[in-house]
Amino acid sequence: LQKLLNDLRSAKEIAVDLEHHDYRSYYGIVCLMQISTRERDWLVDTIALREELHVLNEIFTDPSVLKVFHGAFMDIIWLQRDLGIYVVSLFDTYHASRSLGLPRHSLAYLLEKFAQFKTSKKYQLADWRIRPLTKPMRAYARADTHFLLNIYDQLRNSLIEQNKLAAVLHDSRNVAKRRFEYTSFRPKIVSANVFSPIEKDEPWRNLMYQYNIPLSREPLMRKLYEWRDTIARRDDESPRYVMPNQLLVSLVAIAPTDPAGVLSVSNFITDYVRSNSKMLSNLIKKTLESLKNGDVSTNNTGSSQLEEK
C-alpha cells in the first residue's frame, strides 16, 4: 500500500475502477480496486485493506490529480461507504461518450473502439470476494483501467475540438458530489446528491406495479417484503438471496396458508423460505384473516395499514 501511495504521488492522472459484490451482502461490499497510472497497473485487495485505504484520500482528494472513472455514479458511493474515500477532480468517460454522441456508452464499447481490446462479459457478475483471484479474473480486472487513460486522452481531444470539455467536467463534478448516507441519517428533504440504501418509504409499491398485484393484496405484500428485509439485514444477505422477487410475488399471489403450500409455490425455493415455511404460512394466514375481519384499511393514496391486535 505504501508503494502504491508513493507511485501515485508522482502521477498527474490515474484511472480507477471497482469490483463490487452485492448478492451475499445487504449493503454490498467493494472487493477490488483497480488503479492505473501511465506506467503501472495496481490491483488492490479492498477486503484485506478495508481499514487502511483511507490514506488514499491524499491522492483522491487532490484537485491537481485527475481521476478517470467510467460510469462513476455508484463507484463514488461505494468508495465513501466502505473505504472512507472521496473523489475530487473526476473525469467520467461515460459522460464524455454521451456528450460526443457515441452509439454506445459502455466501457466494453470504449475499450473495443479506442483500444481495439475486446473484453469478456463472463466476469461481470463473478464473485470478486474469492481469494486468490483466478488468473483470468485478474486479467479482466486489470484491463478495466489499463487502457482507460489512453481512452481519456482520445475523448478529451475530441471534446476540446467540439468545445464540449467544460460541460463534461461539470457533469463529472456533479457525480463526484454525490454523498452516501445510511437510511437512518438521510436528509428529510430528498436530494439527488444523497444516496441512501432505501430511497422510498414504501419500496414494495414498485413490485406491485411491476407484477400487477391487486391493491387488495398490498398488506400481504408489505408484510412479506418487511420480513424479507428484516432477515436480510440480520444476516447481512441481499433481499434477493433471501427471497427473489419472483418468489415473493408468487407467495403474495397464491397466498398459501400451510408450510406445504409455501414450498410448492415455485420450482425454486431458497433455503431461507424452506426453513421458515411454517412461520411464513402463519404470517400469510394471519394477514388474510385480518383482511377478512376488516382490520386492514386502504386509504385514498393506496397505502394500507394493519392494525395489530
N, C-alpha and C positions, 0 to 999 in steps of 0.2 A: 504493500500500500504506500509506503514511503517512497519507493522507487517510482511508482505511478505519479504521485504528487510532484516529485522533483521533475519528472518528464513533462507534466502538464504546465509547470511554471514557465517553461520556455516556449509554449505554444501560443499562437495568436488565434487559431481556430481549432475547435475539436468537434468531432462527430460523436453523438451519443444515441444509444438505443437501449431498451429494456426488454427482458422476457418476464412475463407476469403469469402467475398461476392463480385461478380463482374457482376451481372445481372442488377442491378439498380444503377450502378455507372460506370463512364467512365474508370477510372483507377483501380477501385476496392477499397475495404476497409477491413482492419483487424477488425473483430468483436469480437473475443475472443482469449485469450491466455491461454493455459493450462501449468502449471508448476508443476512438481512433484519432491520432494526430497525423501530421503529414508524413511521419516516418514510421509509426509503430501502431499496432493494434493491441488492445488490452481486453481481456475477459475478467470481469470482477465478480467474485462469488459474494453476492449481496446477502446471502443467508449467513455464511460464516462471519462476514464483516459487518453485519447489520448495525451493531452498536458503535462502530468506528468510522463509518463512511461520512459522517457529518463534517469531517476535516476537509472533504472535497468542496465545501462551500467557499473556501479560499479562491478556488478557480471558478466554480459555478456561479458565484455572485459577483465576479469581477467583470465590470462592463467592458473592459478592454479585450476580453477573450470572448470571441464569438462561439456560441453553442449551436451546432446544427443538428436538428432533430427532423424526423419525418413523422408527421401526424402526432404532435406532442400533446394533444388535447388531454389524454389521460396520463401520459408519462409525467407531466408536471404534478399531477395529483398524487401519483404513486410515489414519486421521489420525496414529496413532503411527508406523506403518511407513514412510510416505512423507514426512511433514512434521514429525515430532517434536512433534506437538500432543497434549495431554492435556485431558480434559474433566472439570471439577468443576462440580457443581450442574446435573445433567441432568434434564430432564423429557421423557420419551419418550411421545409421543402414541399410539404403538402400545399400550403397556401401559395407558394411560388408556382407550382404546377397548375393550380386553378387560375391564377392571375394570367398565366401565359396561354390559357385555353387548351392545354394538352388534352388529348382524348380520354386518358385515364389518369388517375391520381395516386395509385398505389405505389409503394416502394418497389414492388416487383417490376412494375412497368418502367419506373425510372432507372432501375438497375439494367434492364434489358435495353432501353433506348439509349442511355448515355454511357453505360459501361460495358455493353454487349455481354452482360452476365445474366444468365437465366437461373433464378433461384427456385428451389423446390418448396411446394406448399406442404410437404409431408410433415414438417416440424412446427408449423404454425400453432398447432394445438397440442404439441408434445408436453410431457410433464417435465418442466425445467427444474423441478426440485431434486431430481435424481443426481447422485454423485457416485462415481465420477461421470461427467458428461461423456457421451459417446463421441467418437471422432467426427462422424457426420454432423452431430448437433453442434459441436464446436465450430466446424467449418460454416454451417448455416448461420450461427450467431455472429461469427466474425465478418461474414460478407455484408451483414446489415449496415455496418459502419465503415468497412474498409474502403468502399467506393464513394461514400457519401460526401466527402469534402470535394472530390473531383466533380461530382454531380452539382454540388453547391456552386462551384466556380462557373460551370456552364449556365446554370439557371440565373445566377447573379448577372452575368454578362448580358443575357437576353433581356432581363428585367431592366438593366440600365439602358440598353438600346431602345426599349419601348417606354422608357420613363415610368416604370411601374415599381421600382425598388422600394420607394418610400411607403407605398401602400402595403406591400408585403411585410415590411418591417413593422408597420403599425398593427397589422393582423397578428403577427407573431408575438408582439408585445402583449396584446390582449390575451393570448393563450398563456403566456408566462405569468400574467397577473392572477390567474385562477388560484383559488385558495381552498385547501381541504379543511373541513371541519367535521368531526363526528356529529351524528344526528343530535345528540343532547346539547351541543353547543352551537348549532347552526343559527344564523340570524333569523329573527322572527319575520323580517321582511325578506322575501325571496330575492336572491341576487344571482345573476348569471355568472358572476365571478366566484361564487362559492359553491363547492361541490360537497354534498353530504351523501352517505350511502343510501339513505332512503329520502327521496325528494318529495313524495306526496303523502298526504295524511291518510288516504285510502288507496293504497297501492294495488289492492285486489281488483279495483274497478277496471283496470286495463285488461285483465284476464277475462272479466265478464263480457266486455265489449268484443274482445278478440275471438272468443269462443261462443259468443251469442248465448250466454247464460241468462235465463229469465230473471227479472228483478225479484221475483218471489224467492229465489234461491240465494239471494245476497247474504242473509245471515249465516247460512251454511258455508258459503264461500269464505266469508270473513273468519269464521271460527277455524276452519281447516287451514287457511292461509296463516293465521296468527299462531296456530300450533306448529306449523312447519317452520315459521320464522323463529319461534322460541327455541325449538330443538336445534336448529342450525346455529343460532347464537351460542347456545350452551356448549355444543360440541365443536365449535369452530369448523363447521362444514357449510358448503354453499346450499341454499334452499333447494336448488335443482338436484343436488345429490341426495338430500333427504327425501324429496318427493318432486319429481319432474312436473312441470306444468300440466302435461297431458294426463298424468295420473291424478293430479289434484282435480282437474276438471271432470275426469271420469267419476271420481268419488262424489263430487257435487251433483253430477247429472243422474247417476244411478242411485246414490244415497243408500248404500247397504246398511242394515242395522244389526248385522251379526258378523263375527270375525270371518266366517267362510265367505260371506258376500264381499267383504273388503278385499280378500285375497283373490277373488275371481273377477274383479273389475277390469283387469288388464293382463296381458301376457307378460308384462314386465312389472314386477313388484320389488321395490327396493327393500333392503334389509331393515330399514327404519320402519317402513309401513308393515312389513311382515311381523316384526317383533312387537309392534304396537297395535296390531289389528283389533284386539279386544277393546282397547282404550278408544281407538278411532271410531269403531262401530257404536260404542256408548255415546261418544261425543255427537255423532250424527243423529242417533236416536233421540237424545235429549233436545237437540236443536229443533228437530222436526216436531217433537211434542210441544215445545214452546211456540212454534209457529201455529200448530193446530189449536192451542189454547189461547191464542191471541196475545202472548207475552212478547211478541215481536211486532214492531210497527215500522213502517217505511214512511219517512217524511217526504215533503214535496221535492226535496233535492235528490231523493233516491237513496239516501243513506239509511241504514237500518240500525235499530237499537234493540239489544237483547236485554231484557230485564232479568237480573239474577234473583232467583227465589230460593 
